[in-house]
Amino acid sequence: MSRVEIIYVEYPDGSIPVYDLLKDIGIKAKRDPLFAELSKHVWDGFDTLELKGIPDWKADFSYDWMIESEQGWTVRVDPLVKRLNHAYPLFEMRVNEWREIGARKRMGYGFRVLFFTYNQDGTQYIFLVNGMVKQERSPAQFEKLIAEALHIYNQFLEDREAFLE
């Protein structure tokens, strides 16, 4: 793969859920320092995806991701990308910003974006379908987003060219 192109999937109603999510995060980042950190790391994550793409997945694969700092590039150990084995070919981009606020209590946010990939003519296309910011583990809304993303993926299989325009 020589090139990576990130595509924000547009829904039939004209909405672009991931774009709208990122815009919302940017607005909240102006008022909430944790959202500001989340926003910065989300964009670092997208930079890493664009730089590295998604390699062939292996069971023992660990996807380290890079954060640019004044000292150069550093590696963040959180898994940036997780393959959704129960909903493959979907992947999940994950960025967490949590702070401990006392014994066994945390506050913060977990950014999740669902996507799938397609390789053609030396280019890997990463289709960002939908996502959310969560404050709890495994919210029911996330399973709905997975079902929606699988539906979009099936539409992609029926007409790839419409998604690549």
N, C-alpha and C positions, 0 to 999 in steps of 0.2 A: 504494500500500500504506500503510495507516494503522497497522497493528499487526503485531508479530512475536511469534510464540509458538514457543518451543523445546520439542520433545517428545523425551523419552528413549524410544527404541523398546524395548518389552518383547518378548522372544523367546517362542516357544511353550512353552519349558520354565520360564518365569517369570523368567529372568535378565534383567537390564538392563545389557548390557555397558559402555556409556559411564558409567553411574552407578558401576559396580564399578571401572572404570578410574580415575575421579576420586577415589573413596574410597581406592584404593591409592596414588595420588599424594600425597594428604593425609597418609597414614601415613608414607610415605617422606620427605616434606618435613620431618618432625620430626627426622630423623636426618642428612639430606643437604642442605647449603646450596644445591647446584645444583637439587635437586628443589624446594626451597622457592621459588627464583626461578622455576622452571618453573611451579609451581602458581600463583603470583601472576599470571604472564603468561597462563596458560591462562584464568583467570577474567577478566582484562582482555579477552582475546579474545572470550569469551562475552558480556561486557557490550557489546562493539562489535557483535557479531552481533545482539544483541537491540535495540540502538539503531538500527542501519542496515539490517539485513536483508541479503538477497542481491539486488543489482540485476540487471536483464537483463545477461547476459554478452556482452561484445564482445571480439573478438580482441586489441585493444590495452588491455584493461581492467586497471587496477592497483587492488588493494583495499588502501588504506592503513587502518591500524587505530590506534585511540586507546588511550592508557594514561593513566589518571588519576594525577597526582602532586600534591605539595603546591603546586606552581606552577600547577596547572590541568591541562588536557589536552595531551598531546604525541602526536606521530605516530611510530609505529614503522614502519620501512621494509620489514621482512620481509613477504613476501606472506602475509597471514593465511589467505586462502582461495585455493585453486587448483581450477579445474575439471578434472576427470579426463577429458580428451578421449577417451581410449581406453575409458572406462567411463561416459560421460555417460548419464544425468543425475546422476551422483554428483559431489560436491564433497569437497574435503579441507580441513579446518582444520589449520593447521600452526603450531606454536610450537617454536622451537629455543632451547636454552640450552647453549651450548658455551663451553669455555675452552681457550685454547692452553696446553699444558703443555711445550712445547719445539718445536724445529724440526720442522715438518710433523706434529706430533702434537697431537691434540685429545681432550678428554674431555667428556662431556656427554650430553644427551638430546634427542631429537626427539619431540614429542607430535604424534600424528596422529589425527584423528577423521573418519570418513566419514559423509556425510550427503546427504540430498536435500531438495528444497523442494517445496511445493505452495501455491498461492495460491487462496484462496476467500473471497468476501464481504469483501474489504478486509483480510484477514489473511494474512500469509505464515507458513506452518508450516515450521519447520526440524526435520526428523526426524533425530536423532542415532542412527546405527545401531550402529557399533562403532568400535574404535580401538586404539591401542597407543602405548607409549613405546619408541622404538628408540635404539640406540647405533651403528648401522651404516647405510650407504646401501642403500636398496632391499632390505630383507630379504624372503626368500621368504614369510614369514608375512603380509606386507602384501598380497601378491597374493591370498592365501586370504581375507583380510578383504574385499577388493574383490569377489570372487566371492560371498561371503556377503551383502554389502550389496546387490549387484544382485539376488540372490534375494529379499531382503526387499522391495526396491523393486517387484519383480514381484508379490509378495503384496499390496503396497499398491495396485497398479493393479487387482487383482481385487476388493478390498474396502476402499475408502478410509475408509468410515465406521468400520470396526473400529479403524483407526489413529487416528481423530480423537476417539474416545470418551474 
